[in-house]
Amino acid sequence: MRQQVLLRWQASNRYGWGIVGLNLFQHWASDPDIQPLMGLPIEARDLQGINPLQQLAMAAATVSSNEFLDQLTAGKIDLRQRSVCVVDALGNRLNPPTPRLVGIRNVARCIFEDTRSQGGRLEHYDSLLCASQWAANLLRSISAKPVTMIHEGIDPSQFFPGPRSGALDPGRFYVFSGGKIEFRKAHDLVIMAFRQFAARHDDAVLVAAWNSTSPEISVGFRGKLRTRLHRAENGALEIQRWVTENGIRPHQFIELPVTPNPLMPAVLREMDCALQVSRCEACTNLPAKEAMACGVPTILANNTGMRDLIDGDNCMALNSQGPVTGKWRVGKDGWGESDVEEIVDALETLYTDSVTRKRVATRGANWILEHHRTWSDHADALKSHVLKLM
């Protein structure tokens, strides 16, 4: 009999937690030992960009998951009697989701950046999961519960090096930056560095995948910039206006809409480099990993969870990491503030040195596979962990 595992979050193609859930669900849908169940209904909008064969392969599992959730919500299922393993999604402050559900085994997937998080809320869990060595060390410092670190991944059938489509002007230099706008993701540093770089190179273009399904989180963000980010009457973030007001010329900026994850490889393969300079990452920075897998040389801040991605010349590491200050109301011990001049120097190196650009791109793409940073590897490791608990 297959072991039922309830993943208490949403499967979706449009944001981080959802991408984790959807990839786990896809890999376990036909697994002989594990039956995946999601904590929220799986709907058609969550599967945008997935090819019809994949949707067909997971169709029966999707129906079963949605039916199970209906029965659970109606109070018709006792998780312990059914021997269901529950995996909860915990963020900053490590608050368990409500209502509390208790399975035969209970696992906390802890994705948090707040270093003031307390371990007392973790007492009823059998095991704690995280996705970086930085997070594992933090968890072990606040809880005696067993901690397991499993790196997140990419889908190598989608994210791999390939030719450009020719849709963009080949005479320009495209710099990709991804992630929802917030202090932790350091979009202010991206804008400050690119502004300097672009002033020297009129052919440089910043391509920003900064829109998210939660725009309210980003409203008012300024960081070290002069001007705050505003929201239009229709609810959309005024990113183009914000970037322009902070010194980047309109012809040197492309704003991407919220894009289903399976469509991102086609975007990344058009890029000359990627710039991911977060002040903190609880995992390892999914946009950076996807860019590396696509053969895009990536500039990466050498701090927190991103250290698990940096290995020699598989990326351009920003090693100057200063203390992080600011009013973001979380503990920031161990976070890192990248130096703007070092970011500019890295951009200049990749712009002027095609040999370095190619070497870093090739090494980065190979490294992702050599170090098993795929969703298949993630799913196998989590399956093994759950079955050992049982």
N, C-alpha and C positions, 0 to 999 in steps of 0.2 A: 504494500500500500504506500502511495506517495505521501511524503511528509508535507503537510500544509503549513505555509509560512505567510503570515499576514504582514505586509509592508505598509505601515500606517502613514502613508502620504500619497500624493497624486502622481500618476504616470503621465508625463507630458513631454512634448518635443520642444518646449519654448523656454525653459529655465532649468537651473542646475539640479535641484532636487528631483524635478520631473524627469530629467534625462537619465539620472541614476535609476529611478524606479522603472522607467520604460525599458531600459536596456536589460535590467535584471529580469523583468517580466518576459521579454522576448526570449532571453536565453533559457529561462526555466519553463517556458510554455509547453515544450515537448519533452522536458526532462523526465526520465523514468523514476527519479527518486524524490523530486521536489514539485509541489504544486503551488505556484505563486498566486497570492490574493492581494489586491490593492486596497488601501484604506479609503479610497474615494472611487466613484464610478469611472470607468474608462469610456470616454466618448469619442466620437469621430474627430472632433477638433484636436484631441490629444495625439492623434496619429497622423497629422499632416506631414506629408513628405515621405512617409513610409511606403515602399513599393507594394503593389497588390499581392505579390507572392508572400511577402513577410506578413501582411495583414491576414492573409488566408491561413498561414501557419499558426498564427496566434489567436484565430477567431474563436475556437472552442474554449480556450483558456480565458479569453475575455468574457465570454458569456458566463462561464462558471464563476469567475471572480465577481462579476456584477450581481449574479444571483445570490452568491454567498453574502455579499455586503447587504443586500436587501433583507435577507433572513437575520443577519446579525443586528442590523438596525431595528428590526421588529422584535428583537429579544427572543428569537427562536433558536439561537445557537449558544451553547455553553462551550467556550473556547478550551477550557481545561478538559472537559469530557471528550471533546473532539481531538485532543492532543495537538492543538494548534500552537506553533511557535510564533510569538508576536515580536516584531521588530519596530520599535518606536523611533520617530524622527525627533531629535532634540537639537535645539539651536542654542543661542546665547542664553545664559542663566541656567541652561540644562533643565528647563521645566518640562516634565512629561506632558504629553498631549491629554486633552480632556475630551470625552470622559476617559477615565483610566480603564484599560482593558487588560485582563490578566490571562495569559496563556499558560500552557504546560511548561514552557520556558519563555523567558522575557529578555530581550536584547535591546540595548539603547544604542542607536546610531548617533554619535555625538559630533556634530559639525558646528563648532563655535570658535569665535575669535576673542571673546571677552575673557581676559585672563583673571577676572575676579569671580568667575563662575564657581559655584560651590558644589561639592560632591554629595551633600546630604540628600539631594533629591534622587540619587541613584541607588538607594538602598535595596529596592525591591527587584532590581535587575540581576540576572544571572551573569551577564557579560556586557562589556562596553566595547563598542566598535568606533574606530576613527579612521581617517584617511591620510595621515601624515605622521612622521616621527615627532614633529613639534607638538601636535595635538596629543599623541600618545604620552609624551613626557608630562604634559600638563595634567592629563587625566590621572596618571599614576601619582602625581603630587597631591591630588585632592581626594582620591578614593582608593580603597583597598581592593575594590572589585577587579577581576581579571580584565585586562585591556588587550584587544586584538586590533592591529593596524592592517588595513587592506587598502591598497592604493586604488583610486578610480582609474578609468580607462578611456579608450577611444574605440570606435568601430573601424578596424583596418580595411573592411570592405568598402568603406566610404572615404575615410581620411587617409589618403596616400598621395605621394607626389604624382603629378600629371601635367600635361600641356595646358597652356592658357587657351581660353576660348577666342581671344581676339576682340572681345567686347569693349575693352578699354584701350586707350591710347598707349601704344607700346613705348612711346617716348617719355613717359612719366614714371616717377618713382613712388610706389604705393606702400604706405605704412598702415598696417592694420592694428586696431585696438579694440578689444572686446570686454564686455562686462557691464552690468548696470551701474549707473552713476551714483557713487557714494564716496564718502571720505576714505573708507578702507581701500577702495579700488584705485585711489590716487589719480583720478582723471585730471585734476588740477596740474599735477606734475607732467602728465602727458601733454597737455595743452601748452604749458610753459616751455617744455623742451622742444616740441614740434614747432612752436612759434619762432624760436631762435633758428632752428634748422631750416625751416621753410623760407625765412628771410634771406638765406644764402642761396637757396635752390628753388627757383620758381617752378620747377617741374615736380616738386614734391607734393604729394596728396595724402592727407590723413583720412583713412576709411574707418568709420566708427560704428561698431555694432553695440551701441550704448542704450538703445531703447529696451524696455523690459515690460513684463506683464504687470509690474507694480510701479508705475511712474510716480506715484505719490511719495515713494521713498526718496526720490531724487530732487524733488522740488526744493529750491532754496539753497542747494549746494553751491559753495564757492571755494572752500579750501583756501589756498593761497592766491586765488585770482581776485581781480578787481570787482567782477560782476557776478551776481548770483544767477542760478538757473531758474527760469520762470516756466509756468505752464499756461498754455493758451486756453481760451474759453471752451474749446472742444475737448479739453483734457489732455491734449498732446503736449509733450515737453518741447520747449522752444530751443532745441539743441543748436540748430544752425545759427540762430540769433546770438545765443550764448557764446558760441565759439568765435563768432565774428567780433562781438563786443570785447572779447578778451584777446584780440590781436591777430587772429588767423584770417587770411583773406578768403572770401567765399569760394574762389576757384580752386582753392587748395584743401577743400573739405568735402567729403561725401558722407552723408548720414544714411545708415541702413535702417529699415524698419525691423520690428520683431520678426525674426526669421526662424522657421522650423529647423531644428538641428541638422537633419539630413541634407538641407540645401547649403549649409555652410561650407562644405569642401569646395564647391564651385566658386565661392567667393574667395576662400583662402588661396586657392591655386593661382589667383590673379595678382597676389601680393608679392612685393619685393622683400618685405620684412614685417615682423610683428613686434609690438611694443606693449609689454605687460609688466607694470611697475607697482603692483599693489603694495600697500603698507603691511598687509597681513592676508594670508590665505590659510584657512583651516585645512584645506585639502592641498592640491598642488597647482591650482589654476587651470581649469578646463580649457579656456580659449588658447592658452599657451601650449598646452599639450596637443590640442587639435592642430594648431599651426605647425608645430614641430613635425607631427605625423604627415602633414601635407608637403613637407620639404620647404617650409618657410623659415628662414633664419630668424630666431626669436631673441629679443632683448628681454631679460628677465631679472627682476629684483631678487637678490640673494638673501632672502629672509623667510622666516616661519616655514610654512609647508612647502614653499617653492624650492627650498633647498633640496628636497627629494627629487627634483627634476634636473638639477644642475650637476653636470659630470664632465669636467674637462671642457672640450670645445664643442659640446652638443648644443650650446646656445651662447649668447653674449651675456655673461653674468655681470650685474651691477653690484660690485663688492663694497662700495662705500655706502654703508647703511647707518644713518644717524638716528638718534632717539626721536620718537614720534610725540609731538605735542599737539594740542588742539582740544576742542570742546566736545569731541565725540564721546558720549558718556559710557564708556566701557573701559575696563582695564587694558592697557596697551603694553604691558611688559613683554619685551622680546620682539615687538613690532619693529619695522625698519623703514626709514625715510631715505629714498634714493636721492642721489645728488643730481640736480638738473644738468650740470655741465658734463657729468659722466654719461648721462643719457644722450646728450647731444653728440659727444665723442663717439659713442657706439653707433649712432645713426650715421655719422660721417664715415666711419670705417666701412659699414655695410654699403653705403652709397658709392664710395670711391674704389673699393677693393673687391672686385668681382670674384677673385680667387677665394678670399675669406668667406664671402657670401655663399659661394657654392659649397665650400668645405663644411661650414656650420650647418647649412641646410641638409646636406647628405648625412652628416653625423647625427643630427637631431632626429631625422626620420628613422634611421636605422636603430638608434638608441631606444626609441619607444617600443619597437618590436622586440629587440634583444632583451629588454628588461620587463617584458610581459605586461606592459601598461595598456591592456585591452579590456573591453567589457566582458569578453569571454573569460579571461583570467580572473577578473573581479568576481564574476558570477560563480566560477568554480571554487574560488577561495571561500566565498560566503557560504556556499552549499556545504563545503567540508566543515566549516565552523559550526553551522546549525546542526548537522547530523552528529557531530561529536557531542554537542550539548544534549542532544536527545538520548 
